[in-house]
Amino acid sequence: PVDGPAARRVLMPCRWLDAGLAGFHGHARFARQFGYPGNIDDTEHVWLTCDGCAGCLEVRLNGQLLSRESHATFAFDVTSLLSQRNRLEVLIQGDADDAGLWGEVALEIRKDAFLADVGFERSGATWHLRGIAVGVAPQALELYVLVDGKHVDYRTIDPTPTGTPFRIELAGVTRQSQFVRVE
């Protein structure tokens, strides 16, 4: 904007306050250049992810619009858009000091099928593992759950492009359990 602050380099991730934009109301474009992530197999995809932003209006990679919707987090399969040199641009509308890209922005290499949004929730004294199996696979995915090195659950789940949710009761998990692993 004409009346806004001058362009500057900021260390990401950050909120408006961290970028010296306290009290600023308007648009800011965050840009980052990066190279190709390496050798990608035929069964792998490159995803552009962000685990926290406020005021996100637009996301572009190499000039290609990925989204024009407000996102608190995002994940886009960008495999077909990558080149040897790349430019990511994120437009933020700041109406509060917490606006900005405050979560990690990363490239993730994922297989054709993968687990997403994996987490734990407690219902009374019982713990559950929850998540979504996303993508396509020639056969069901096998999920093995280990708690403190001990096998507590095994099941298969068919991934779908929009995601197949799962919720698994974790027998033997207590507040003192140290390590849960999903394979």
SULFENDA-V706209 format. One record per helix or strand. SS is the DSSP state (helix for helix, strand for strand). FROM is the first residue (numbers start at 1). LEN is the number of residues. If there is no record, write none. Layout:
ss=SS from=FROM len=LEN
ss=SS from=FROM len=LEN
//
This chain:
ss=strand from=14 len=2
ss=helix from=16 len=4
ss=strand from=26 len=10
ss=strand from=44 len=7
ss=strand from=54 len=1
ss=strand from=56 len=6
ss=strand from=64 len=4
ss=strand from=71 len=1
ss=strand from=74 len=4
ss=helix from=79 len=3
ss=strand from=85 len=10
ss=strand from=100 len=2
ss=strand from=105 len=7
ss=strand from=113 len=11
ss=strand from=126 len=10
ss=strand from=141 len=7
ss=strand from=150 len=8
ss=strand from=160 len=1
ss=strand from=164 len=7
ss=strand from=180 len=3
//
